[in-house]
Amino acid sequence: MLHVHHFTFNPIQENTYIVYDETKECVLIDPGCYGSAERNILTTFISENGLKPVKLLLTHAHVDHVPGLGYVADTYKLVPHYHKLEVPVLKAVPSYAQTFGMNITDIPEEAVFIDEGDTLTFGNTTLQILFTPGHSPGSLCFYSPADKLAIAGDVLFRESIGRTDLPGGDFDTLMQSIANKLFTLPDEVRIYPGHGPYTTIAHEKQHNPFIKHIMNK
């Protein structure tokens, strides 16, 4: 059984996730921790719960999802996993982070590129990778069919969707990702987004004003 714990970090209020099972192995997803206080919160939780970080994942590489990337990679000796289309997105972070009140310079050069069709395993858990571009060119979702949950980044929010006015964003592409990758999942699947509270596929089909037209086709 998977446990999903989230922290809300940095000035943009991003959700950082720790996902672990009964083996205590865990994956860290979108480390948004900025500054020593937030980083201490993250490491204290890991230590107090006896967790063993074994993978570092990015749903995408926008500035609010990576402030702690270098710190986590160095602390736990992990190589970031993300889609290759996020490389220019990640490389641009240091040049515009100060616009958001952050100074981010420790971007790891080493990476493992992952894509749809790959799987990620840790402990007794297997995560499927869904390629869901639109908010960002290489956005990914991490889906556990066994536990009926997905860590979805900024693709789909509770009664909202990710913005598409950033470089590499495209509204039509995002809508196709939601319709063809997320709305094909079982209704009871929980969606854990990059901002705000979790939701379910069923709830978004019924209440999301941005994507009601998908259900009417």
ChimeraX attribute file (.defattr): number of C-alpha atoms within 10 A of each C-alpha:
attribute: neighborCount
match mode: 1-to-1
recipient: residues
	/A:1	11
	/A:2	17
	/A:3	12
	/A:4	15
	/A:5	13
	/A:6	17
	/A:7	17
	/A:8	17
	/A:9	24
	/A:10	21
	/A:11	13
	/A:12	14
	/A:13	16
	/A:14	25
	/A:15	27
	/A:16	27
	/A:17	24
	/A:18	22
	/A:19	20
	/A:20	23
	/A:21	17
	/A:22	13
	/A:23	14
	/A:24	19
	/A:25	18
	/A:26	26
	/A:27	23
	/A:28	24
	/A:29	27
	/A:30	28
	/A:31	28
	/A:32	29
	/A:33	29
	/A:34	21
	/A:35	15
	/A:36	11
	/A:37	9
	/A:38	17
	/A:39	18
	/A:40	12
	/A:41	13
	/A:42	22
	/A:43	15
	/A:44	12
	/A:45	13
	/A:46	16
	/A:47	10
	/A:48	8
	/A:49	10
	/A:50	12
	/A:51	20
	/A:52	16
	/A:53	21
	/A:54	16
	/A:55	20
	/A:56	24
	/A:57	23
	/A:58	26
	/A:59	29
	/A:60	32
	/A:61	27
	/A:62	23
	/A:63	21
	/A:64	26
	/A:65	28
	/A:66	26
	/A:67	29
	/A:68	26
	/A:69	28
	/A:70	20
	/A:71	21
	/A:72	23
	/A:73	20
	/A:74	13
	/A:75	11
	/A:76	14
	/A:77	14
	/A:78	20
	/A:79	20
	/A:80	23
	/A:81	20
	/A:82	22
	/A:83	22
	/A:84	16
	/A:85	18
	/A:86	21
	/A:87	17
	/A:88	12
	/A:89	18
	/A:90	17
	/A:91	15
	/A:92	14
	/A:93	21
	/A:94	16
	/A:95	11
	/A:96	13
	/A:97	17
	/A:98	12
	/A:99	8
	/A:100	12
	/A:101	11
	/A:102	18
	/A:103	16
	/A:104	19
	/A:105	13
	/A:106	15
	/A:107	18
	/A:108	15
	/A:109	10
	/A:110	11
	/A:111	15
	/A:112	12
	/A:113	13
	/A:114	19
	/A:115	19
	/A:116	14
	/A:117	9
	/A:118	10
	/A:119	14
	/A:120	17
	/A:121	13
	/A:122	18
	/A:123	15
	/A:124	13
	/A:125	19
	/A:126	16
	/A:127	20
	/A:128	17
	/A:129	20
	/A:130	22
	/A:131	19
	/A:132	28
	/A:133	26
	/A:134	26
	/A:135	28
	/A:136	29
	/A:137	24
	/A:138	24
	/A:139	28
	/A:140	26
	/A:141	28
	/A:142	25
	/A:143	24
	/A:144	19
	/A:145	14
	/A:146	11
	/A:147	15
	/A:148	16
	/A:149	24
	/A:150	24
	/A:151	24
	/A:152	25
	/A:153	30
	/A:154	28
	/A:155	29
	/A:156	29
	/A:157	22
	/A:158	19
	/A:159	15
	/A:160	15
	/A:161	21
	/A:162	20
	/A:163	16
	/A:164	17
	/A:165	12
	/A:166	11
	/A:167	10
	/A:168	16
	/A:169	18
	/A:170	17
	/A:171	16
	/A:172	12
	/A:173	17
	/A:174	24
	/A:175	23
	/A:176	16
	/A:177	21
	/A:178	21
	/A:179	16
	/A:180	13
	/A:181	14
	/A:182	22
	/A:183	18
	/A:184	10
	/A:185	18
	/A:186	14
	/A:187	15
	/A:188	13
	/A:189	21
	/A:190	22
	/A:191	26
	/A:192	26
	/A:193	26
	/A:194	29
	/A:195	20
	/A:196	13
	/A:197	12
	/A:198	17
	/A:199	19
	/A:200	19
	/A:201	22
	/A:202	16
	/A:203	15
	/A:204	22
	/A:205	18
	/A:206	12
	/A:207	13
	/A:208	18
	/A:209	12
	/A:210	12
	/A:211	19
	/A:212	13
	/A:213	11
	/A:214	14
	/A:215	10
	/A:216	6
	/A:217	5
